[in-house]
């Protein structure tokens, strides 16, 4: 029985080296960094955890962290003998190889703590699967998946749920800032691929953990923007993009993506006497996307929120990261029963927002707008125009409307498109201009487009006495 017993993961020598390094070189930047991410409960040895807590308390109070001061504090609290006495503290300092390696020692301690946490979570998973508490199999699997995602997230920060002291949050923030400065993809936002829009969103870009809503009336180019962002995330950001298409079959969506990425009009694919050169170019671009391996498509009709959550978590487990989750579109999803449609869809938008935070990715959600906006003189969309989704303004971090004057005026260039960033909780909002031709988005000169738009708006007013 004793031979079969397995000791929980730990690194006793690394724990000793961390404590010894602190007493040897307490004022170094590396030591202060250790205090920012290592916590007493990460030590497997309780006596080591208690020593570290005492050192951390002394550091917070600005007192010396030497052997004598530490021993005095432990003796005053009656804990000196419990941690091994003065002789053991002296041994820690004496036997530490080099205080210069303290970050390495501290990370070794943290890694073992993470492994112990993972074992605890795995045991909780077994308890859920073995339990006879009335949970359905689907509910159990979702609970297990949630615990699995917690392991992944805690592995990065070894954080616990619930209330956290600001000191812990501050140390996480320092790690994030370090990652941004080092251009770590995990710490910086995601670009959209629309040059003018990305310029407006700089320097934060589209912040991870955000819900990015795109609203428009039919035939405005929602799907074009949707596929453009998916392709850009997969190829340029080199991150997994998960496209859930409730409106368009996957083969048709793939055709649009290939056409958009190659610049070849999709009409070519329907002609018997097609252009070999164009077809070869389109095929090559399609093969490039396929080889990249970052783009995933799911065209399950009427899928519920639980399906998107489960599939997204699966890719996160398999790939370790998700860049974007794109849903086309909200009111085609299967909503839970509620007194009103807006409440039912509000459950979905909240769930997608939570999923973005959980997976540290961007969720792009398309939504159809009410036709009432077409009764207005100015038909440019507003967040309040979202159909059956009154809560969407509360849940989203970004709200972008798409408007084409050509949809209402035959004499206007049909390609001219306005992207109206009405809501941006992380920065400025505004309007950017582009052209959509054959399902492809092209950049334009922003100042020229703006002037042209102003001149067009002023002409009707001059004919009507300024009204």
Protein Blocks (a to p, Z undefined) as FASTA:
>chain_A
ZZmpccddddfklmmmmmmmmmmmmmbmklmmmmmmpcfklpmblklmmmmmmmmmmmmn
opafbfklmmmmmmmnopmmmnnpjmlmmmmmmmpmblklmmmmmmmmmmmmmmmmmmmm
mmmmmmmmmpcghpafklmmmmmmmmmmmmmmmmmnopaehjddfklmmmmmmmmmmmmm
nopaklpccdehiaklmmmmpmnlpaehiacdddddehiopmmmmmmmmmmmmmmnopac
ddddfkbcfklmmmmmmmmmnopafklmmcfkbcfklmmmmmmmmmmmmmnopaccdfbe
hiafklmmmmmmmmmmmnopafbdcdddfklpccdddfbfklmmmmmmmmmmmmmmmnop
addddddddfklmmpmblcdcfklpghilklmmmpmbdcddddfklmmmkbcfkbccddd
fbcfkbccdddddddeehiacdddfklmmmmmmmmmmmmmmmnnoZZ
